[in-house]
């Protein structure tokens, strides 16, 4: 019989899809009040992988990632996703989202995103939220799975998350 242990802590991070830079800055500041300092911030780049958000959020969408200095336990992710849905609603305009916030956790072995949608590869976390195993760490780098979103497959995104993993490794050794 295996011994029950405690899960390893992970960095809280979030991916953002937005159009308005000023709005992104405002959401970023609000999240820092809740989640603390930012240890890594990706460049802002065009988001053109899907038309899924275009009808609701408009044209010329952008993508960015933030990694927060906050360490979380994996079971906190469901409550965090509920919180970010509330923030999306707060910044919406007449019920139409202006920013999409996708929280997740970045651990030494994997990257997991929170989702409100069930699917065969997603595990129920509670509060109506599912965990989506998006990347796994193998042979020195994160690697996508067959269902990994295209923007998480990009070398630029994987390098960014690998760098954050290096910071996490150092922090967990302290």
C-alpha positions, 0 to 999 in steps of 0.5 A: 500500500502506498503512503499518502503524501502531500502534493508538490506546490506549483507556480500559479500562472495565467494566459490572457487573450485580449484586445485592449492594452489598457484593459490588460494592464488593469486586469494584470494589476488586479490579479497582482492584488490577489495573487502577488508579484509577477516573476515572469511575463511573456511578450504580447503577441498576436492571437490568431490560432482560432476564431473561437473568441473573435465573435465575442471579443473582436478582431486583432486579439493578443496573447500573453502569459504571466507567472506569479510568485505565488505557490499553490497546491493543485487542488486550489486551481478550481477556486482560482478559475471560479475567481477569474471567471468573476474577474472576466465578468467584472471587466465585461461590457454588457455581458460580453467578455473583453478579456479571457483569463486562463489560470493554471499551475506550472509544476516540475512535471506538468502544466495544467490549465483550468477549464469549465468544459469537460472532455475525455482528457480532463479531470474534474477538480470540483466547483464545475471546473476541470483540469486539463493536462496541457504539457508534460516535462520529459527529457529536459523540456515541456512537451505537448500532448495530442490535445494541447492548444496550438499556442501552448505548442509554440516554441516561444511558449514552451521556452517561457514555461521552461524558464519559469520551471527553472525558477520554481526548481530553485524556489522549491530547493530553498 
